[in-house]
């Protein structure tokens, strides 16, 4: 018998193995978004080196919107559950939120510099390094936890279902 669980975002019922696969897909999606954001920022750095600030304006707005959407998703849907796993996870979640705030500040600063045609490739490269470091930290913590938590929940539900099944068989 396959065990069931409600999907955290859609509310649809998913089976135990499907919950694990769903968590893996979410971790993969977050990782893909990190890679895409990094590529876009690398492109921005190349454009900044061209000396034409209009080249940067062409991609900055889209990058900033995608970055904000990504961080907001993590803050609304991932971090609240992650920090419930324990004291260490609470500290890590707080650290990730602080990094998000710092990245937002840098993002605003670079956006303003781009509007004033003052942005430099070196500043963008520094932001890129901070973004890569942050993404690495998330891969090492959140992505691993997502799959582990889904696996543990699927095993727990399977065990509960087996206990219930054996109890029901005993009363028949």
N, C-alpha and C positions, 0 to 999 in steps of 0.2 A: 504494500500500500504506500503510495506516495504521500508525503506530508505537505500541508498547505501553510501559506503565510500570505499576508497582504503586502503588496508592493508599497514601499514607503511614499512614493510620489503619486502613483495612479490609484492606489487602493484596490487594484485588481488582485485577485487571488493568484499566487504563484506557488508552485510546488517546491519542496526542499531543494532539489538540485537546481531548479530554475532560479531560486533565490540566490544561490551561490553564483550562478552564471550571470544573473542580473548585477550583482555586486561587482563581479569581475569586469563586466561591460562598463559599469559606472567608473571604476578605477581606470580602465583603459581610456574612457572618454576624457576624464580629467587629465590624464597624461598626454593625450593627443592635443587637448587645449593648451597645455603648458608648452608643448612643442610648437604649435601654431603661433602662440604669442611670442615665443622666442624668435621664430622665423620672421615674423612681422617686425619685431624690434631690430633684428639684424638688418633687414631691408631698410629700415629707417636710418640706421647708422651709416649704411652705404650712401643713402640719399644725402645725409648731413655732410658727408665728405665731399659730395659733388659741388658744394658751395651755393646751391640754389635752394633757399629755404622753402620755396613753393613746392619743391619736390617732397619735402617732409610733411607739409600741410596735407598733401594728398593722402597720406596713409595714417597720420596721427590720430585723427578723430575716431576712425574705425578701430584702431588698436586700443585706444583708451576706453572705448565703449565695451569692447570684448573683454578687456582685463577687468573692468568693473563688474560686468555681468558674471564672470567666472568667480571672482572673489565673493560677491554677494551670494551666489549659489552655495559656495562652501560654508559661508558664515550662517546661512539660514538653514541648510539641510544637512550638512556633514558635521560641522564642529559641535553643535549642540548634542548630538548623539555620541560623538567621539569622546567628549569630555566627561560623559557619564561612565565611561569605562574604568576610571580610577583617578587617583591623585596625580600620577605622572601625566596621564592624558590631559588632565585639566591644565597643568602647567604648559604642556605642548600646545594645547588649543589657545591658551592666552598668548603664547609666543607667536603663533601663527596669526592671530588677530592683530597683534602689535606690528608684525611684519606687513600685514595688509595695510594698516594705517600708514606705515612708513612708505610703502610702495605708492599709495594714493597721493601722499604728499609730494613724492618725487615726480609722479605723473603730472600733477597740477603744475609743478615748477617747470618741467620740461614743456608742457603745453603752452604755458605763458611765454617761455623763452622762444618757442617756435613762432608764436604770434608776433613777437617783437623782433624776430629774425636774429636772435642771440644764441640759439641752441648750437651746441658743439657736438661733434661725434664722440668726444671723450666723455661728456656728461651722459650721453645716450649709452655708450659702452659701459659706464659705471652702473647705470640703471639695469642694463642687460645682465651684468654680473650678479646684481642683487636679485633679479628675477630668477635667474638660473639657480642660485643658491636656495632661494625660497622654494622653488619647484622641486628641487632635490629633497629638501626636508619633508615636503608633503608626500613625495613618493615613498620615502622611507618610513613614514608614520601613517598618514591617512589611507593611502592606497592599500598598504599591508593590512591595516585594521579593518577596512571595508570587507575584504575577502574573509579574513579570520572571523569577524563578527557574524557574517552571513553563514559561514560553515558551522560555527558553534550554535547558532540559532536553529539551523536545520537539524543538527544532531540532537539538540534539546527537544525539539518538537517531535522528532522520530521516537525518542525514548518515551516522552509523555504519551504519544499515541500507542506505543506498545504496551505501556502500563494500563492505559484505559481499555485497550482491546482485551488484554488478559483478564482484567477485572470484569468486563462485560461477559466474557466467556464463562467466568466462574459463577456468575449469577444466573446463567441460563439453565 
